Amino acid sequence: MQIFKNKTNFDFMGKARTFAILSTVAVVVSLAATLLLKPKFGIDFVGGTEIQVKFKDSQATVGNIKSVLKKMGFTGMDVVSFGASETEYLIRLKEVSSIDDTKRSQLKSGFEKNLGKTKLNKFEFSPGGDKLTVNLAAELPIAEVESAAKSAGLDLTGEANDEDAEATEETARRCESSTCTWTFKDMFVYEISLTGVTEQVMSEFRKESWGEGAEKMRSEWVGAKVGEQLRNAGISSILYALVFIMVYIAFRFDLRFAPGAVIALLHDIFITLGIFTLLRIEVTLATVAALLTIVGYSLNDTIVVFDRIRENLAVSREVKLQAVVNRSLNETLSRTIMTSVTTLLAVLVLYTVGWKTSLRDFSFALVVGVIVGTYSSIYVATPAVVWFDRFFSKKEKA
């Protein structure tokens, strides 16, 4: 299918220098924003708690919700309208656990004091602060251990774990109320279920007149250490993708083509990340997935152009590379525009439909990526091929 009835003859390479300057400025601005402002990382990468809540009362506004969270002592928070309902919100807290290091030390002292003469060998909270594991030198009734925990100021769930109770015959694990116990290397282990951040927040909401019947749709938390590992893994995945792409193009086409493709992909990634940073849009695992999708899309477009350049070089050996590149771009222009427009329409629909869902930021990254990727295939990747050809030719003559 052809968009243009007549064969086009645009001088793409004649304007390459102008667009190279524009691309350089865009990349520099994006890098400066990323390094100075820093991306707004989501809980996937920095850790925190995310709760999706649906209220029944229209009085449940962002202001009222933040007021309750501030009373609870939370400082880093983000509350946004979410989902189809006007009273459904996504709450992000930087806290994973409401028990900080100072409080943990106080709770340990209080708990140990309430145990009397029984020696405490271990006192450890789970990363999410919803479980407490203690190792005692002597066996105590579960009720006595729970009493010591409550007296120390800990908030127990009071709910029995049925799954653990079913496994007691094989694992010698005995559960009562919110606590399970078993023996390990002559020590008596007690695992106490505590009220986590999500349960505490939901409990406070339901105390408000506008929060009665509030429903928790979902909740999740990520520890800071896990978040850092995910962030490093995300960066590594993109770098590995770029390295393998360069190797593939070097073998598939020519060594002179590979750097141009990778430069174009880096151009797309940096600009997309820069836009996310400037607009203060959260960078999450979904964003990394979108960046990898952009890499695949942009590369596909670039390879189509590279393939046409190679075909034209085979039949036009006397023509300068710049003229071959120009002709190849004009010959693939209809295909490039059709692919980009149809892809962009699909992504825009996804962006519109998913405006109040977790797909919003993902689809926005794709919108930016499709536009920037189409541009880079024409004005970044191919001019780079011409430049590297001149560079290698000079080295061969020298």
TORFIDREN-98619 format. One record per residue (C-alpha): residue number from 1; chain; y, z, x. Coordinates in steps of 0.25 Angstrom, whole numbers, plus 5000, padded with zeros to 4 digits. Example, Ala and Ser with C-alpha at 12.3 -4.5 7.8 and 13.67 -1.06 7.14 Angstrom:
% residues 2
{pos:1; unit:A; v:4982; w:5031; u:5049}
{pos:2; unit:A; v:4996; w:5029; u:5055}
END
This chain:
% residues 398
{pos:1; unit:A; v:5000; w:5000; u:5000}
{pos:2; unit:A; v:5014; w:4996; u:5006}
{pos:3; unit:A; v:5027; w:5003; u:5002}
{pos:4; unit:A; v:5035; w:4992; u:5009}
{pos:5; unit:A; v:5034; w:4978; u:5004}
{pos:6; unit:A; v:5039; w:4972; u:5017}
{pos:7; unit:A; v:5034; w:4976; u:5031}
{pos:8; unit:A; v:5044; w:4986; u:5036}
{pos:9; unit:A; v:5050; w:4985; u:5050}
{pos:10; unit:A; v:5057; w:4999; u:5052}
{pos:11; unit:A; v:5061; w:5002; u:5066}
{pos:12; unit:A; v:5054; w:5016; u:5067}
{pos:13; unit:A; v:5055; w:5017; u:5082}
{pos:14; unit:A; v:5069; w:5013; u:5083}
{pos:15; unit:A; v:5073; w:5026; u:5076}
{pos:16; unit:A; v:5062; w:5034; u:5083}
{pos:17; unit:A; v:5072; w:5041; u:5092}
{pos:18; unit:A; v:5081; w:5046; u:5081}
{pos:19; unit:A; v:5069; w:5051; u:5073}
{pos:20; unit:A; v:5064; w:5057; u:5086}
{pos:21; unit:A; v:5077; w:5065; u:5087}
{pos:22; unit:A; v:5076; w:5070; u:5073}
{pos:23; unit:A; v:5061; w:5074; u:5075}
{pos:24; unit:A; v:5065; w:5082; u:5087}
{pos:25; unit:A; v:5076; w:5089; u:5080}
{pos:26; unit:A; v:5067; w:5092; u:5069}
{pos:27; unit:A; v:5056; w:5098; u:5078}
{pos:28; unit:A; v:5066; w:5106; u:5086}
{pos:29; unit:A; v:5072; w:5112; u:5074}
{pos:30; unit:A; v:5058; w:5115; u:5068}
{pos:31; unit:A; v:5054; w:5122; u:5081}
{pos:32; unit:A; v:5066; w:5130; u:5082}
{pos:33; unit:A; v:5065; w:5135; u:5068}
{pos:34; unit:A; v:5050; w:5138; u:5071}
{pos:35; unit:A; v:5053; w:5146; u:5084}
{pos:36; unit:A; v:5066; w:5152; u:5080}
{pos:37; unit:A; v:5064; w:5155; u:5065}
{pos:38; unit:A; v:5049; w:5156; u:5066}
{pos:39; unit:A; v:5040; w:5151; u:5054}
{pos:40; unit:A; v:5038; w:5160; u:5042}
{pos:41; unit:A; v:5023; w:5163; u:5044}
{pos:42; unit:A; v:5015; w:5167; u:5032}
{pos:43; unit:A; v:5006; w:5179; u:5031}
{pos:44; unit:A; v:4995; w:5169; u:5037}
{pos:45; unit:A; v:5002; w:5170; u:5050}
{pos:46; unit:A; v:5009; w:5183; u:5051}
{pos:47; unit:A; v:5001; w:5192; u:5042}
{pos:48; unit:A; v:5005; w:5198; u:5029}
{pos:49; unit:A; v:5001; w:5200; u:5014}
{pos:50; unit:A; v:5002; w:5189; u:5003}
{pos:51; unit:A; v:5001; w:5193; u:4988}
{pos:52; unit:A; v:5001; w:5184; u:4976}
{pos:53; unit:A; v:5005; w:5192; u:4964}
{pos:54; unit:A; v:5007; w:5187; u:4949}
{pos:55; unit:A; v:5015; w:5196; u:4941}
{pos:56; unit:A; v:5016; w:5197; u:4925}
{pos:57; unit:A; v:5031; w:5201; u:4924}
{pos:58; unit:A; v:5042; w:5191; u:4927}
{pos:59; unit:A; v:5050; w:5203; u:4933}
{pos:60; unit:A; v:5041; w:5201; u:4945}
{pos:61; unit:A; v:5051; w:5195; u:4954}
{pos:62; unit:A; v:5052; w:5193; u:4969}
{pos:63; unit:A; v:5063; w:5203; u:4969}
{pos:64; unit:A; v:5054; w:5214; u:4962}
{pos:65; unit:A; v:5042; w:5211; u:4970}
{pos:66; unit:A; v:5050; w:5212; u:4983}
{pos:67; unit:A; v:5056; w:5225; u:4979}
{pos:68; unit:A; v:5042; w:5231; u:4977}
{pos:69; unit:A; v:5037; w:5226; u:4990}
{pos:70; unit:A; v:5049; w:5232; u:4997}
{pos:71; unit:A; v:5047; w:5246; u:4990}
{pos:72; unit:A; v:5033; w:5245; u:4996}
{pos:73; unit:A; v:5038; w:5243; u:5010}
{pos:74; unit:A; v:5036; w:5228; u:5013}
{pos:75; unit:A; v:5046; w:5221; u:5021}
{pos:76; unit:A; v:5041; w:5207; u:5024}
{pos:77; unit:A; v:5039; w:5201; u:5010}
{pos:78; unit:A; v:5040; w:5187; u:5003}
{pos:79; unit:A; v:5038; w:5186; u:4988}
{pos:80; unit:A; v:5038; w:5172; u:4982}
{pos:81; unit:A; v:5035; w:5166; u:4968}
{pos:82; unit:A; v:5021; w:5160; u:4969}
{pos:83; unit:A; v:5012; w:5153; u:4959}
{pos:84; unit:A; v:5014; w:5147; u:4945}
{pos:85; unit:A; v:5019; w:5160; u:4939}
{pos:86; unit:A; v:5033; w:5165; u:4940}
{pos:87; unit:A; v:5028; w:5179; u:4943}
{pos:88; unit:A; v:5018; w:5176; u:4954}
{pos:89; unit:A; v:5022; w:5179; u:4968}
{pos:90; unit:A; v:5017; w:5178; u:4982}
{pos:91; unit:A; v:5021; w:5190; u:4990}
{pos:92; unit:A; v:5020; w:5190; u:5006}
{pos:93; unit:A; v:5021; w:5203; u:5014}
{pos:94; unit:A; v:5021; w:5204; u:5029}
{pos:95; unit:A; v:5013; w:5217; u:5028}
{pos:96; unit:A; v:4997; w:5216; u:5028}
{pos:97; unit:A; v:4996; w:5231; u:5027}
{pos:98; unit:A; v:5005; w:5241; u:5021}
{pos:99; unit:A; v:5000; w:5251; u:5032}
{pos:100; unit:A; v:5007; w:5249; u:5045}
{pos:101; unit:A; v:5003; w:5255; u:5059}
{pos:102; unit:A; v:5012; w:5268; u:5057}
{pos:103; unit:A; v:5006; w:5270; u:5043}
{pos:104; unit:A; v:4992; w:5268; u:5048}
{pos:105; unit:A; v:4994; w:5278; u:5059}
{pos:106; unit:A; v:4999; w:5288; u:5048}
{pos:107; unit:A; v:4987; w:5285; u:5039}
{pos:108; unit:A; v:4977; w:5287; u:5050}
{pos:109; unit:A; v:4983; w:5301; u:5053}
{pos:110; unit:A; v:4983; w:5305; u:5039}
{pos:111; unit:A; v:4969; w:5300; u:5036}
{pos:112; unit:A; v:4963; w:5306; u:5049}
{pos:113; unit:A; v:4970; w:5320; u:5045}
{pos:114; unit:A; v:4963; w:5319; u:5031}
{pos:115; unit:A; v:4949; w:5317; u:5037}
{pos:116; unit:A; v:4950; w:5331; u:5043}
{pos:117; unit:A; v:4939; w:5332; u:5055}
{pos:118; unit:A; v:4933; w:5319; u:5053}
{pos:119; unit:A; v:4936; w:5310; u:5065}
{pos:120; unit:A; v:4943; w:5296; u:5062}
{pos:121; unit:A; v:4938; w:5285; u:5071}
{pos:122; unit:A; v:4945; w:5273; u:5065}
{pos:123; unit:A; v:4956; w:5271; u:5055}
{pos:124; unit:A; v:4959; w:5256; u:5053}
{pos:125; unit:A; v:4966; w:5248; u:5042}
{pos:126; unit:A; v:4962; w:5234; u:5039}
{pos:127; unit:A; v:4973; w:5223; u:5043}
{pos:128; unit:A; v:4977; w:5222; u:5028}
{pos:129; unit:A; v:4978; w:5237; u:5027}
{pos:130; unit:A; v:4968; w:5237; u:5015}
{pos:131; unit:A; v:4957; w:5244; u:5022}
{pos:132; unit:A; v:4955; w:5256; u:5031}
{pos:133; unit:A; v:4943; w:5258; u:5040}
{pos:134; unit:A; v:4941; w:5272; u:5045}
{pos:135; unit:A; v:4929; w:5277; u:5054}
{pos:136; unit:A; v:4926; w:5292; u:5053}
{pos:137; unit:A; v:4917; w:5300; u:5062}
{pos:138; unit:A; v:4911; w:5307; u:5050}
{pos:139; unit:A; v:4907; w:5303; u:5037}
{pos:140; unit:A; v:4916; w:5307; u:5025}
{pos:141; unit:A; v:4915; w:5304; u:5010}
{pos:142; unit:A; v:4923; w:5292; u:5006}
{pos:143; unit:A; v:4931; w:5300; u:4996}
{pos:144; unit:A; v:4936; w:5309; u:5008}
{pos:145; unit:A; v:4940; w:5297; u:5017}
{pos:146; unit:A; v:4947; w:5291; u:5005}
{pos:147; unit:A; v:4954; w:5304; u:5003}
{pos:148; unit:A; v:4959; w:5305; u:5017}
{pos:149; unit:A; v:4964; w:5291; u:5016}
{pos:150; unit:A; v:4972; w:5293; u:5004}
{pos:151; unit:A; v:4978; w:5306; u:5009}
{pos:152; unit:A; v:4982; w:5298; u:5021}
{pos:153; unit:A; v:4990; w:5289; u:5012}
{pos:154; unit:A; v:4981; w:5277; u:5011}
{pos:155; unit:A; v:4980; w:5269; u:4998}
{pos:156; unit:A; v:4966; w:5267; u:4994}
{pos:157; unit:A; v:4962; w:5256; u:4984}
{pos:158; unit:A; v:4952; w:5265; u:4977}
{pos:159; unit:A; v:4943; w:5252; u:4974}
{pos:160; unit:A; v:4928; w:5252; u:4978}
{pos:161; unit:A; v:4923; w:5239; u:4986}
{pos:162; unit:A; v:4911; w:5234; u:4978}
{pos:163; unit:A; v:4907; w:5224; u:4988}
{pos:164; unit:A; v:4906; w:5235; u:4999}
{pos:165; unit:A; v:4899; w:5244; u:4989}
{pos:166; unit:A; v:4888; w:5233; u:4987}
{pos:167; unit:A; v:4886; w:5232; u:5002}
{pos:168; unit:A; v:4883; w:5246; u:5005}
{pos:169; unit:A; v:4868; w:5246; u:5005}
{pos:170; unit:A; v:4868; w:5236; u:5017}
{pos:171; unit:A; v:4880; w:5241; u:5025}
{pos:172; unit:A; v:4879; w:5256; u:5022}
{pos:173; unit:A; v:4893; w:5254; u:5017}
{pos:174; unit:A; v:4897; w:5264; u:5006}
{pos:175; unit:A; v:4910; w:5262; u:4997}
{pos:176; unit:A; v:4917; w:5271; u:4988}
{pos:177; unit:A; v:4931; w:5269; u:4981}
{pos:178; unit:A; v:4939; w:5261; u:4991}
{pos:179; unit:A; v:4931; w:5265; u:5004}
{pos:180; unit:A; v:4918; w:5261; u:5010}
{pos:181; unit:A; v:4911; w:5268; u:5022}
{pos:182; unit:A; v:4900; w:5265; u:5031}
{pos:183; unit:A; v:4895; w:5270; u:5045}
{pos:184; unit:A; v:4897; w:5263; u:5058}
{pos:185; unit:A; v:4893; w:5268; u:5072}
{pos:186; unit:A; v:4892; w:5282; u:5068}
{pos:187; unit:A; v:4906; w:5281; u:5061}
{pos:188; unit:A; v:4909; w:5282; u:5046}
{pos:189; unit:A; v:4918; w:5270; u:5042}
{pos:190; unit:A; v:4927; w:5270; u:5030}
{pos:191; unit:A; v:4934; w:5258; u:5024}
{pos:192; unit:A; v:4945; w:5262; u:5014}
{pos:193; unit:A; v:4951; w:5251; u:5005}
{pos:194; unit:A; v:4966; w:5253; u:5005}
{pos:195; unit:A; v:4977; w:5247; u:4996}
{pos:196; unit:A; v:4982; w:5234; u:5003}
{pos:197; unit:A; v:4996; w:5228; u:5003}
{pos:198; unit:A; v:4992; w:5219; u:4991}
{pos:199; unit:A; v:4987; w:5230; u:4982}
{pos:200; unit:A; v:4999; w:5239; u:4986}
{pos:201; unit:A; v:5009; w:5228; u:4982}
{pos:202; unit:A; v:5002; w:5225; u:4969}
{pos:203; unit:A; v:5001; w:5239; u:4965}
{pos:204; unit:A; v:5016; w:5241; u:4967}
{pos:205; unit:A; v:5019; w:5228; u:4959}
{pos:206; unit:A; v:5011; w:5233; u:4948}
{pos:207; unit:A; v:5019; w:5246; u:4947}
{pos:208; unit:A; v:5031; w:5238; u:4944}
{pos:209; unit:A; v:5034; w:5234; u:4929}
{pos:210; unit:A; v:5035; w:5219; u:4933}
{pos:211; unit:A; v:5022; w:5220; u:4941}
{pos:212; unit:A; v:5012; w:5226; u:4931}
{pos:213; unit:A; v:5000; w:5217; u:4931}
{pos:214; unit:A; v:5004; w:5210; u:4944}
{pos:215; unit:A; v:4992; w:5202; u:4948}
{pos:216; unit:A; v:4988; w:5199; u:4963}
{pos:217; unit:A; v:4984; w:5184; u:4964}
{pos:218; unit:A; v:4980; w:5185; u:4978}
{pos:219; unit:A; v:4983; w:5192; u:4991}
{pos:220; unit:A; v:4981; w:5190; u:5006}
{pos:221; unit:A; v:4985; w:5196; u:5019}
{pos:222; unit:A; v:4984; w:5192; u:5034}
{pos:223; unit:A; v:4985; w:5201; u:5046}
{pos:224; unit:A; v:4995; w:5198; u:5057}
{pos:225; unit:A; v:4985; w:5196; u:5067}
{pos:226; unit:A; v:4977; w:5186; u:5058}
{pos:227; unit:A; v:4990; w:5179; u:5055}
{pos:228; unit:A; v:4993; w:5177; u:5070}
{pos:229; unit:A; v:4979; w:5171; u:5072}
{pos:230; unit:A; v:4981; w:5162; u:5060}
{pos:231; unit:A; v:4995; w:5157; u:5065}
{pos:232; unit:A; v:4989; w:5154; u:5079}
{pos:233; unit:A; v:4977; w:5147; u:5073}
{pos:234; unit:A; v:4987; w:5139; u:5064}
{pos:235; unit:A; v:4995; w:5134; u:5077}
{pos:236; unit:A; v:4982; w:5132; u:5084}
{pos:237; unit:A; v:4976; w:5123; u:5073}
{pos:238; unit:A; v:4989; w:5114; u:5073}
{pos:239; unit:A; v:4989; w:5113; u:5089}
{pos:240; unit:A; v:4974; w:5109; u:5089}
{pos:241; unit:A; v:4976; w:5099; u:5079}
{pos:242; unit:A; v:4988; w:5092; u:5087}
{pos:243; unit:A; v:4979; w:5092; u:5100}
{pos:244; unit:A; v:4967; w:5086; u:5093}
{pos:245; unit:A; v:4976; w:5076; u:5086}
{pos:246; unit:A; v:4982; w:5072; u:5099}
{pos:247; unit:A; v:4969; w:5070; u:5106}
{pos:248; unit:A; v:4964; w:5062; u:5094}
{pos:249; unit:A; v:4976; w:5052; u:5094}
{pos:250; unit:A; v:4975; w:5051; u:5109}
{pos:251; unit:A; v:4961; w:5046; u:5108}
{pos:252; unit:A; v:4963; w:5038; u:5094}
{pos:253; unit:A; v:4975; w:5031; u:5099}
{pos:254; unit:A; v:4982; w:5033; u:5112}
{pos:255; unit:A; v:4987; w:5044; u:5120}
{pos:256; unit:A; v:5001; w:5039; u:5118}
{pos:257; unit:A; v:4999; w:5041; u:5103}
{pos:258; unit:A; v:4994; w:5056; u:5103}
{pos:259; unit:A; v:5007; w:5063; u:5107}
{pos:260; unit:A; v:5015; w:5056; u:5096}
{pos:261; unit:A; v:5006; w:5061; u:5085}
{pos:262; unit:A; v:5006; w:5075; u:5090}
{pos:263; unit:A; v:5021; w:5075; u:5092}
{pos:264; unit:A; v:5022; w:5070; u:5077}
{pos:265; unit:A; v:5013; w:5081; u:5072}
{pos:266; unit:A; v:5020; w:5092; u:5080}
{pos:267; unit:A; v:5033; w:5086; u:5074}
{pos:268; unit:A; v:5027; w:5088; u:5060}
{pos:269; unit:A; v:5022; w:5102; u:5062}
{pos:270; unit:A; v:5035; w:5107; u:5069}
{pos:271; unit:A; v:5044; w:5102; u:5058}
{pos:272; unit:A; v:5035; w:5107; u:5047}
{pos:273; unit:A; v:5035; w:5121; u:5053}
{pos:274; unit:A; v:5050; w:5120; u:5056}
{pos:275; unit:A; v:5053; w:5117; u:5041}
{pos:276; unit:A; v:5044; w:5129; u:5037}
{pos:277; unit:A; v:5051; w:5138; u:5046}
{pos:278; unit:A; v:5065; w:5134; u:5042}
{pos:279; unit:A; v:5061; w:5135; u:5027}
{pos:280; unit:A; v:5054; w:5148; u:5030}
{pos:281; unit:A; v:5041; w:5143; u:5023}
{pos:282; unit:A; v:5029; w:5151; u:5027}
{pos:283; unit:A; v:5020; w:5146; u:5037}
{pos:284; unit:A; v:5005; w:5149; u:5033}
{pos:285; unit:A; v:4991; w:5144; u:5035}
{pos:286; unit:A; v:4994; w:5134; u:5024}
{pos:287; unit:A; v:5006; w:5129; u:5033}
{pos:288; unit:A; v:4997; w:5127; u:5045}
{pos:289; unit:A; v:4987; w:5119; u:5036}
{pos:290; unit:A; v:4999; w:5110; u:5031}
{pos:291; unit:A; v:5003; w:5108; u:5046}
{pos:292; unit:A; v:4989; w:5103; u:5049}
{pos:293; unit:A; v:4990; w:5094; u:5037}
{pos:294; unit:A; v:5003; w:5088; u:5042}
{pos:295; unit:A; v:4997; w:5086; u:5055}
{pos:296; unit:A; v:4985; w:5078; u:5049}
{pos:297; unit:A; v:4995; w:5070; u:5039}
{pos:298; unit:A; v:5005; w:5067; u:5050}
{pos:299; unit:A; v:4994; w:5063; u:5060}
{pos:300; unit:A; v:4987; w:5054; u:5050}
{pos:301; unit:A; v:5000; w:5046; u:5048}
{pos:302; unit:A; v:5003; w:5045; u:5063}
{pos:303; unit:A; v:4989; w:5040; u:5066}
{pos:304; unit:A; v:4991; w:5029; u:5055}
{pos:305; unit:A; v:5004; w:5024; u:5063}
{pos:306; unit:A; v:4997; w:5026; u:5076}
{pos:307; unit:A; v:4985; w:5017; u:5072}
{pos:308; unit:A; v:4994; w:5006; u:5068}
{pos:309; unit:A; v:5002; w:5007; u:5081}
{pos:310; unit:A; v:4989; w:5006; u:5088}
{pos:311; unit:A; v:4984; w:4994; u:5080}
{pos:312; unit:A; v:4998; w:4987; u:5082}
{pos:313; unit:A; v:4997; w:4989; u:5097}
{pos:314; unit:A; v:4984; w:4982; u:5098}
{pos:315; unit:A; v:4989; w:4969; u:5092}
{pos:316; unit:A; v:5004; w:4970; u:5098}
{pos:317; unit:A; v:5002; w:4974; u:5113}
{pos:318; unit:A; v:5015; w:4967; u:5117}
{pos:319; unit:A; v:5024; w:4974; u:5107}
{pos:320; unit:A; v:5031; w:4987; u:5111}
{pos:321; unit:A; v:5025; w:5000; u:5106}
{pos:322; unit:A; v:5038; w:5004; u:5099}
{pos:323; unit:A; v:5037; w:4991; u:5091}
{pos:324; unit:A; v:5022; w:4993; u:5087}
{pos:325; unit:A; v:5025; w:5007; u:5083}
{pos:326; unit:A; v:5036; w:5002; u:5074}
{pos:327; unit:A; v:5027; w:4991; u:5067}
{pos:328; unit:A; v:5016; w:5001; u:5065}
{pos:329; unit:A; v:5025; w:5011; u:5058}
{pos:330; unit:A; v:5030; w:5000; u:5049}
{pos:331; unit:A; v:5016; w:4996; u:5046}
{pos:332; unit:A; v:5012; w:5010; u:5042}
{pos:333; unit:A; v:5025; w:5014; u:5035}
{pos:334; unit:A; v:5020; w:5011; u:5021}
{pos:335; unit:A; v:5007; w:5019; u:5024}
{pos:336; unit:A; v:5015; w:5031; u:5030}
{pos:337; unit:A; v:5024; w:5031; u:5018}
{pos:338; unit:A; v:5014; w:5030; u:5008}
{pos:339; unit:A; v:5005; w:5041; u:5014}
{pos:340; unit:A; v:5017; w:5050; u:5016}
{pos:341; unit:A; v:5022; w:5049; u:5002}
{pos:342; unit:A; v:5009; w:5051; u:4995}
{pos:343; unit:A; v:5006; w:5063; u:5004}
{pos:344; unit:A; v:5020; w:5069; u:5001}
{pos:345; unit:A; v:5018; w:5067; u:4986}
{pos:346; unit:A; v:5005; w:5075; u:4986}
{pos:347; unit:A; v:5011; w:5086; u:4995}
{pos:348; unit:A; v:5024; w:5087; u:4986}
{pos:349; unit:A; v:5015; w:5089; u:4974}
{pos:350; unit:A; v:5007; w:5100; u:4981}
{pos:351; unit:A; v:5020; w:5106; u:4985}
{pos:352; unit:A; v:5026; w:5106; u:4971}
{pos:353; unit:A; v:5014; w:5111; u:4964}
{pos:354; unit:A; v:5011; w:5121; u:4975}
{pos:355; unit:A; v:5026; w:5126; u:4975}
{pos:356; unit:A; v:5022; w:5140; u:4971}
{pos:357; unit:A; v:5009; w:5141; u:4978}
{pos:358; unit:A; v:5004; w:5142; u:4993}
{pos:359; unit:A; v:5003; w:5127; u:4993}
{pos:360; unit:A; v:5019; w:5126; u:4994}
{pos:361; unit:A; v:5021; w:5128; u:5009}
{pos:362; unit:A; v:5008; w:5120; u:5012}
{pos:363; unit:A; v:5013; w:5108; u:5004}
{pos:364; unit:A; v:5027; w:5109; u:5009}
{pos:365; unit:A; v:5022; w:5108; u:5023}
{pos:366; unit:A; v:5015; w:5096; u:5019}
{pos:367; unit:A; v:5027; w:5090; u:5013}
{pos:368; unit:A; v:5035; w:5092; u:5026}
{pos:369; unit:A; v:5023; w:5087; u:5034}
{pos:370; unit:A; v:5021; w:5074; u:5027}
{pos:371; unit:A; v:5036; w:5070; u:5028}
{pos:372; unit:A; v:5037; w:5075; u:5043}
{pos:373; unit:A; v:5023; w:5069; u:5046}
{pos:374; unit:A; v:5027; w:5055; u:5041}
{pos:375; unit:A; v:5040; w:5055; u:5048}
{pos:376; unit:A; v:5033; w:5060; u:5062}
{pos:377; unit:A; v:5022; w:5049; u:5061}
{pos:378; unit:A; v:5033; w:5038; u:5061}
{pos:379; unit:A; v:5045; w:5044; u:5069}
{pos:380; unit:A; v:5037; w:5054; u:5079}
{pos:381; unit:A; v:5023; w:5050; u:5081}
{pos:382; unit:A; v:5025; w:5035; u:5084}
{pos:383; unit:A; v:5038; w:5036; u:5092}
{pos:384; unit:A; v:5031; w:5046; u:5101}
{pos:385; unit:A; v:5020; w:5036; u:5103}
{pos:386; unit:A; v:5031; w:5026; u:5108}
{pos:387; unit:A; v:5037; w:5036; u:5117}
{pos:388; unit:A; v:5024; w:5041; u:5123}
{pos:389; unit:A; v:5020; w:5026; u:5125}
{pos:390; unit:A; v:5033; w:5024; u:5133}
{pos:391; unit:A; v:5030; w:5037; u:5141}
{pos:392; unit:A; v:5016; w:5033; u:5145}
{pos:393; unit:A; v:5020; w:5019; u:5148}
{pos:394; unit:A; v:5030; w:5024; u:5158}
{pos:395; unit:A; v:5020; w:5033; u:5164}
{pos:396; unit:A; v:5010; w:5021; u:5166}
{pos:397; unit:A; v:5021; w:5013; u:5172}
{pos:398; unit:A; v:5025; w:5024; u:5182}
END
